[in-house]
């Protein structure tokens, strides 16, 4: 009988050790997965910060170009409103040549798109960060709407410019189709 009690006792301790080992393994694995998730969350945040930095740099360039464009638009309006098109034809052509060239902001929405399609939003534990990412995505959608509207207006402007100005002179002003030079003479 002692031998049966000893066997039961041994089996109980083997079962207990096995149970403890499996339980500890489970806890260690959960802890490790938590560390991996926090690391992924940190990478997501870094990626989003990089997207924002890229967007800020791009916006600064677009803003500067649009400020120059605004001056050109004002110059065209001034020349026409004051009947100076015959004296300033060269300037008028130069300024008008840039008018249908939109300076578009292309937001970098890569991180948010990856999060949406991969299902990794669950890795982010900070609700305020999630809200900010989703707000940024909404702004991205709004900016895209503005870009599409502006493209439509530019197409309309381009059609009108071709009625006012001689397209052959515009063609002579092209430099690799990305920059323009003043036309020769003082075209009408």
C-alpha positions as CSV (number, residue, x, y, z in Angstrom):
1,X,0.0,0.0,0.0
2,X,2.9,2.3,0.7
3,X,4.1,1.9,-2.8
4,X,0.7,2.9,-4.3
5,X,0.6,6.0,-2.0
6,X,4.2,6.8,-3.1
7,X,3.2,6.5,-6.8
8,X,0.2,8.7,-6.3
9,X,2.3,11.2,-4.5
10,X,4.9,11.1,-7.3
11,X,2.3,11.5,-10.0
12,X,0.7,14.4,-8.1
13,X,4.1,16.2,-7.9
14,X,4.8,15.5,-11.6
15,X,1.4,16.8,-12.5
16,X,1.9,19.9,-10.3
17,X,5.4,20.6,-11.8
18,X,4.0,20.1,-15.3
19,X,1.1,22.4,-14.5
20,X,3.4,25.1,-13.1
21,X,5.8,24.8,-16.1
22,X,2.9,25.2,-18.6
23,X,1.4,28.1,-16.6
24,X,4.7,29.9,-16.4
25,X,5.3,29.3,-20.1
26,X,1.9,30.8,-20.8
27,X,2.7,33.9,-18.7
28,X,6.2,34.3,-20.2
29,X,4.8,34.0,-23.7
30,X,2.1,36.6,-22.9
31,X,4.7,38.9,-21.4
32,X,6.9,38.5,-24.5
33,X,3.9,39.2,-26.9
34,X,3.2,42.3,-24.8
35,X,6.8,43.5,-25.3
36,X,6.6,42.8,-29.0
37,X,3.3,44.7,-29.2
38,X,4.7,47.7,-27.4
39,X,7.7,47.7,-29.8
40,X,5.3,47.6,-32.8
41,X,3.3,50.4,-31.2
42,X,6.5,52.5,-30.8
43,X,7.4,51.8,-34.5
44,X,4.0,52.9,-35.6
45,X,4.3,56.1,-33.7
46,X,7.8,56.8,-35.1
47,X,6.4,56.1,-38.6
48,X,3.5,58.5,-38.1
49,X,5.9,61.2,-36.8
50,X,8.0,60.7,-39.9
51,X,4.9,61.1,-42.1
52,X,4.1,64.3,-40.3
53,X,7.7,65.6,-40.8
54,X,7.5,64.8,-44.5
55,X,4.1,66.6,-44.7
56,X,5.4,69.7,-42.9
57,X,8.4,69.9,-45.3
58,X,6.1,69.4,-48.3
59,X,3.7,72.0,-47.0
60,X,6.4,74.6,-46.6
61,X,7.5,74.1,-50.2
62,X,3.8,74.3,-51.4
63,X,3.1,77.4,-49.4
64,X,6.2,79.2,-50.8
65,X,5.2,78.3,-54.3
66,X,1.6,79.3,-53.8
67,X,2.8,82.7,-52.4
68,X,4.8,83.3,-55.6
69,X,1.8,82.2,-57.6
70,X,-0.4,84.6,-55.7
71,X,1.9,87.5,-56.6
72,X,1.8,86.4,-60.3
73,X,-2.0,86.2,-60.2
74,X,-2.1,89.7,-58.7
75,X,0.2,91.0,-61.4
76,X,-2.0,89.5,-64.2
77,X,-5.1,91.1,-62.6
78,X,-3.3,94.4,-62.2
79,X,-2.1,94.5,-65.8
80,X,-5.5,93.7,-67.2
81,X,-7.5,96.0,-64.8
82,X,-5.3,98.9,-65.7
83,X,-5.2,98.3,-69.5
84,X,-1.4,97.7,-69.5
85,X,-1.4,94.5,-71.5
86,X,0.2,96.2,-74.5
87,X,3.1,97.6,-72.4
88,X,3.6,94.5,-70.3
89,X,2.8,91.7,-72.7
90,X,6.1,89.9,-71.9
91,X,5.4,89.9,-68.2
92,X,1.8,89.0,-68.7
93,X,2.7,85.9,-70.8
94,X,5.3,84.9,-68.2
95,X,3.0,85.2,-65.2
96,X,0.0,83.7,-67.0
97,X,2.1,80.7,-68.1
98,X,2.4,79.6,-64.5
99,X,-1.3,80.1,-63.6
100,X,-2.6,76.7,-64.6
101,X,0.3,75.0,-62.7
102,X,-1.2,73.9,-59.4
103,X,1.2,73.4,-56.5
104,X,-0.5,70.4,-54.9
105,X,0.1,69.1,-51.4
106,X,0.3,65.3,-51.4
107,X,-0.2,64.3,-47.8
108,X,1.7,61.2,-46.6
109,X,-0.9,59.0,-45.2
110,X,1.0,55.8,-45.4
111,X,1.0,54.9,-41.7
112,X,-2.7,55.4,-41.2
113,X,-3.5,53.4,-44.4
114,X,-1.3,50.5,-43.2
115,X,-3.0,50.5,-39.8
116,X,-6.4,50.5,-41.4
117,X,-5.7,47.6,-43.7
118,X,-3.5,45.5,-41.5
119,X,-5.8,45.7,-38.4
120,X,-2.9,46.9,-36.3
121,X,-4.9,49.7,-34.7
122,X,-5.4,47.3,-31.8
123,X,-1.7,47.6,-31.0
124,X,-2.1,51.2,-30.0
125,X,-3.2,51.5,-26.4
126,X,-3.3,55.3,-26.2
127,X,-6.9,56.3,-27.3
128,X,-5.8,60.0,-27.8
129,X,-3.2,58.8,-30.3
130,X,-5.8,56.7,-32.1
131,X,-8.1,59.7,-32.3
132,X,-5.3,61.9,-33.6
133,X,-4.5,59.3,-36.3
134,X,-8.1,59.1,-37.4
135,X,-8.4,62.9,-37.3
136,X,-5.4,63.1,-39.6
137,X,-6.9,60.6,-41.9
138,X,-10.1,62.8,-42.1
139,X,-8.0,65.8,-42.9
140,X,-6.2,63.7,-45.6
141,X,-9.6,63.0,-47.1
142,X,-10.6,66.6,-47.0
143,X,-7.2,67.7,-48.6
144,X,-7.7,65.2,-51.3
145,X,-11.2,66.7,-52.0
146,X,-9.7,70.2,-52.2
147,X,-7.0,68.8,-54.6
148,X,-9.6,67.3,-56.9
149,X,-11.6,70.5,-56.9
150,X,-8.5,72.6,-57.6
151,X,-7.6,70.3,-60.5
152,X,-11.1,70.9,-62.0
153,X,-10.6,74.7,-61.6
154,X,-7.2,74.5,-63.2
155,X,-8.6,72.7,-66.2
156,X,-11.2,75.4,-66.6
157,X,-8.5,78.1,-66.2
158,X,-6.3,76.4,-68.8
159,X,-9.1,76.4,-71.3
160,X,-9.6,80.2,-70.7
161,X,-6.0,81.0,-70.9
162,X,-5.7,79.4,-74.4
163,X,-8.4,81.8,-75.6
164,X,-6.7,84.9,-74.2
165,X,-3.1,84.1,-75.0
166,X,-1.3,82.6,-78.0
167,X,-0.5,79.0,-77.2
168,X,2.4,79.1,-79.7
169,X,4.2,81.7,-77.6
170,X,3.5,79.6,-74.5
171,X,5.2,76.6,-76.3
172,X,8.3,78.8,-77.0
173,X,8.6,79.6,-73.3
174,X,8.9,76.0,-72.2
175,X,12.1,74.7,-70.7
176,X,11.9,70.9,-70.4
177,X,8.2,71.5,-69.8
178,X,8.8,72.1,-66.1
179,X,10.0,75.7,-66.1
180,X,9.4,78.7,-68.3
181,X,11.4,81.7,-69.6
182,X,10.1,85.1,-70.6
183,X,9.0,85.3,-74.3
184,X,11.1,87.2,-76.7
185,X,9.8,90.7,-77.6
186,X,6.6,92.0,-76.1
187,X,3.9,89.7,-77.5
188,X,0.3,90.8,-77.7
